Each structure stands twice: as C-alpha cells, then as structure tokens.
Amino acid sequence: MPTEDARLDLTLADDGALVLQGEIDSYTAPDLAERLSAQPPIEVLDVSGVTFIDSSGLRVIVEAHQARSSAGSRLVLRSPSAAVQRLLEISGLAGHLDVA
C-alpha cells in the first residue's frame, strides 16, 4: 500500500525529455497526466528512475501514447527501469509502446 511519502519528480531534460523519478501510482498519476497533456507535447519519457508503477500509471502512459499516435507523433519510453519493464511485459504492452 502506498505511503504518504510516495512521490514522483517530473523534470524536463535539456533534450526535451520528461525525466521521471519515483513512483507512479494513483496519487502521482494525475500529475503525470496533467504534464503529458500540456503544451508543448512531451515526446520522450525517461523512465529509468521509476521505482514503482501500477495500473493507474500505465493507463496514463497508454492514453498519452494513443493521443500522440492519433496526432501523427509518438511517445517514446526511454530506458525503462526494471519495474517499468516488468509491468510492460506482464501487461503485454512491451511490443505495442515505443520503448528505447
């Protein structure tokens, strides 16, 4: 069960990637969704620092991916951590999302 200390840091890197550090869960997923819906659109998510992700976090990523695809662009998940990679594999989405 998530604690009150669970948090997610969102930082824009020099190359325009959104770097995520921490946990993506029902408490932090709305912050990520808000940032991914803002302009200019984020095209790369660096998820190397994600220590935990649940279905609410995965839903936000899938929705952003679908929105980018519909707009003719893409959302790339860069350097997935073991936690992210495991969820992508378990959910069957590893082959459907752009992972680099």
ABEGO torsion letter per residue (X at the ends): XBBAABBBBBBBBAAGBBBBBEBBBAAAAAAAAAAAABOBBBABBBAAABABBBAAAAAAAAAAAAAAAAAGBBBBBBGBBAAAAAAAAAAGAAAABBBX
